[in-house]
Amino acid sequence: MGSPAVDVLGWAATAVFVASYFCARPAVLRAVQMLGAAMWVTYGAIIGAWPVMVANVLVFSAAAWTAVRKSPNMPTA
C-alpha cells in the first residue's frame, strides 16, 4: 500500500481525467487532459511504473499537439 499523499495524487489524477469528459469546449478539454496526464506521469514516477509514465506522456503529447494544431492563431496552409 502506498503512502496517503501518493494515493491522493492517484485519485486526484483519476478525478481530473474523468472530469475531462464533461468539458464542452475543446480547448478546455485538452487543458484538462494535459493536467491529468501530467499528474499521472508524476504518480507513475513516484511509484516507479514505466507503463503509467509512458502512456501519459503520450496522452499529454497528443493533447498538446492538438491544442497547438487547433489554435485559432495558427496560420493555415
Backbone as JSON, one array per atom type, in Angstrom:
{
  "sequence": "MGSPAVDVLGWAATAVFVASYFCARPAVLRAVQMLGAAMWVTYGAIIGAWPVMVANVLVFSAAAWTAVRKSPNMPTA",
  "N": [[0.85, -1.18, 0.0], [0.54, 2.24, -0.82], [1.85, 5.48, 0.2], [-0.27, 7.82, 1.95], [-0.29, 10.41, 0.69], [0.63, 9.86, -1.89], [-1.37, 8.14, -2.76], [-3.53, 9.95, -2.73], [-2.72, 11.67, -4.79], [-2.91, 9.89, -6.99], [-5.69, 9.35, -6.96], [-6.65, 11.95, -7.34], [-5.65, 12.49, -9.89], [-7.15, 10.64, -11.31], [-9.72, 11.75, -10.91], [-9.44, 14.21, -12.26], [-8.99, 13.32, -14.85], [-11.44, 11.98, -15.39], [-13.14, 14.17, -15.15], [-12.49, 15.53, -17.44], [-14.1, 14.5, -19.42], [-16.42, 15.9, -19.23], [-16.03, 18.35, -20.27], [-16.99, 20.84, -22.43], [-15.91, 22.64, -24.24], [-13.39, 22.41, -26.65], [-10.73, 23.43, -26.23], [-10.58, 23.67, -23.46], [-11.01, 21.02, -22.76], [-8.64, 19.81, -23.77], [-6.73, 21.11, -22.18], [-7.43, 20.21, -19.61], [-7.06, 17.47, -19.99], [-4.29, 17.47, -20.4], [-3.42, 18.36, -17.87], [-4.34, 16.25, -16.23], [-2.86, 14.11, -17.36], [-0.26, 14.96, -16.79], [-0.33, 14.79, -14.02], [-0.67, 12.02, -13.76], [1.76, 11.14, -14.87], [3.53, 12.09, -12.95], [2.63, 10.63, -10.74], [3.14, 8.03, -11.68], [5.94, 8.16, -11.84], [6.61, 8.41, -9.15], [5.76, 5.96, -8.08], [7.22, 4.29, -9.6], [6.33, 3.2, -12.04], [6.73, 2.5, -15.17], [5.01, 1.95, -17.46], [2.72, 3.51, -16.85], [3.82, 6.06, -16.82], [4.85, 6.34, -19.5], [2.53, 5.95, -21.08], [1.02, 8.17, -20.32], [2.67, 10.31, -20.94], [2.45, 10.13, -23.66], [-0.32, 10.69, -23.94], [-0.36, 13.31, -22.92], [1.31, 14.54, -24.82], [-0.18, 14.18, -27.19], [-2.48, 15.67, -26.59], [-1.33, 18.21, -26.27], [-0.25, 18.6, -28.84], [-2.58, 18.61, -30.44], [-3.77, 20.85, -29.35], [-2.05, 22.92, -30.11], [-2.15, 22.59, -32.87], [-4.83, 23.14, -33.41], [-5.06, 25.74, -32.68], [-6.47, 28.97, -32.87], [-4.87, 31.07, -33.65], [-2.95, 30.09, -35.31], [-1.48, 30.11, -38.51], [-3.11, 29.1, -41.54], [-2.46, 26.58, -44.0]],
  "CA": [[0.0, 0.0, 0.0], [1.33, 3.46, -0.94], [1.64, 6.49, 1.23], [-1.53, 8.54, 1.72], [-0.13, 11.5, -0.27], [0.73, 9.27, -3.23], [-2.73, 7.68, -3.08], [-4.33, 11.14, -3.03], [-2.32, 12.09, -6.14], [-3.52, 8.95, -7.94], [-7.14, 9.59, -7.01], [-6.87, 13.27, -7.93], [-5.41, 12.32, -11.33], [-8.34, 9.95, -11.81], [-10.82, 12.71, -10.92], [-9.2, 15.19, -13.33], [-9.21, 12.61, -16.11], [-12.89, 11.78, -15.56], [-13.73, 15.49, -15.35], [-12.25, 15.98, -18.82], [-15.22, 14.05, -20.25], [-17.51, 16.85, -19.08], [-15.62, 19.63, -20.87], [-17.67, 21.06, -23.71], [-15.04, 23.39, -25.15], [-12.19, 21.62, -26.98], [-9.51, 23.97, -25.62], [-10.62, 23.31, -22.04], [-10.83, 19.57, -22.73], [-7.23, 19.49, -23.93], [-6.01, 21.6, -21.0], [-7.71, 19.29, -18.5], [-6.36, 16.21, -20.32], [-2.86, 17.66, -20.15], [-3.23, 18.4, -16.42], [-4.49, 14.88, -15.73], [-1.73, 13.31, -17.82], [0.92, 15.38, -16.02], [-0.5, 14.2, -12.69], [-0.41, 10.59, -13.88], [3.2, 10.96, -15.07], [4.13, 12.28, -11.63], [2.25, 9.46, -9.94], [3.89, 6.89, -12.2], [7.34, 8.32, -11.46], [6.73, 8.15, -7.71], [5.6, 4.52, -7.79], [8.14, 3.55, -10.46], [5.55, 2.47, -13.04], [7.04, 3.0, -16.5], [3.86, 1.97, -18.37], [1.88, 4.65, -16.5], [4.51, 7.27, -17.27], [4.92, 6.4, -20.96], [1.18, 6.14, -21.61], [0.54, 9.53, -20.06], [3.48, 11.23, -21.75], [1.81, 10.09, -24.98], [-1.58, 11.42, -23.83], [-0.01, 14.73, -22.79], [1.83, 14.99, -26.11], [-1.29, 14.25, -28.15], [-3.33, 16.82, -26.23], [-0.58, 19.43, -26.57], [-0.15, 18.72, -30.29], [-3.87, 19.04, -30.99], [-4.01, 22.22, -28.88], [-1.27, 23.8, -30.98], [-2.66, 22.43, -34.23], [-6.17, 23.73, -33.5], [-5.04, 27.1, -32.2], [-7.02, 29.93, -33.84], [-3.82, 32.0, -34.07], [-2.04, 29.43, -36.23], [-1.82, 30.34, -39.93], [-3.5, 27.9, -42.29], [-1.66, 26.36, -45.21]],
  "C": [[0.89, 1.24, 0.0], [1.07, 4.41, 0.2], [0.34, 7.25, 0.93], [-1.4, 9.67, 0.69], [-0.06, 10.98, -1.7], [-0.64, 8.77, -3.67], [-3.63, 8.85, -3.46], [-3.99, 11.65, -4.43], [-2.94, 11.19, -7.2], [-5.02, 9.17, -8.08], [-7.47, 10.94, -7.63], [-6.66, 13.22, -9.45], [-6.6, 11.63, -11.98], [-9.51, 10.93, -11.93], [-10.66, 13.73, -12.04], [-9.46, 14.54, -14.67], [-10.7, 12.41, -16.38], [-13.57, 13.12, -15.83], [-13.55, 15.98, -16.78], [-13.39, 15.56, -19.75], [-16.41, 15.0, -20.19], [-17.19, 18.23, -19.65], [-16.24, 19.77, -22.25], [-16.77, 21.76, -24.72], [-13.75, 22.61, -25.4], [-10.91, 22.13, -26.32], [-9.44, 23.61, -24.14], [-10.4, 21.81, -21.89], [-9.35, 19.22, -22.82], [-6.41, 19.94, -22.73], [-6.21, 20.66, -19.81], [-7.05, 17.95, -18.75], [-4.87, 16.33, -20.04], [-2.55, 17.7, -18.65], [-3.3, 16.99, -15.84], [-3.31, 14.0, -16.11], [-0.46, 13.67, -17.03], [0.85, 14.81, -14.6], [-0.2, 12.72, -12.71], [1.07, 10.3, -14.09], [3.92, 11.09, -13.73], [3.86, 11.08, -10.73], [3.06, 8.23, -10.37], [5.36, 6.95, -11.82], [7.54, 7.98, -9.98], [6.66, 6.66, -7.41], [6.5, 3.66, -8.68], [7.45, 2.71, -11.52], [5.79, 3.06, -14.43], [5.85, 2.99, -17.44], [2.92, 3.16, -18.1], [2.51, 5.94, -17.0], [4.48, 7.4, -18.79], [3.54, 6.66, -21.56], [0.72, 7.58, -21.45], [1.42, 10.6, -20.68], [2.89, 11.28, -23.16], [0.49, 10.86, -24.97], [-1.31, 12.92, -23.75], [0.45, 15.29, -24.14], [0.73, 15.14, -27.16], [-2.18, 15.44, -27.86], [-2.62, 18.13, -26.56], [-0.49, 19.66, -28.08], [-1.48, 19.19, -30.89], [-4.21, 20.45, -30.53], [-3.27, 23.22, -29.77], [-1.82, 23.77, -32.39], [-3.99, 23.13, -34.41], [-6.21, 25.19, -33.06], [-5.56, 28.08, -33.24], [-5.98, 30.92, -34.35], [-2.84, 31.38, -35.06], [-2.45, 29.74, -37.67], [-2.18, 29.03, -40.61], [-2.69, 27.81, -43.55], [-2.5, 26.55, -46.45]]
}
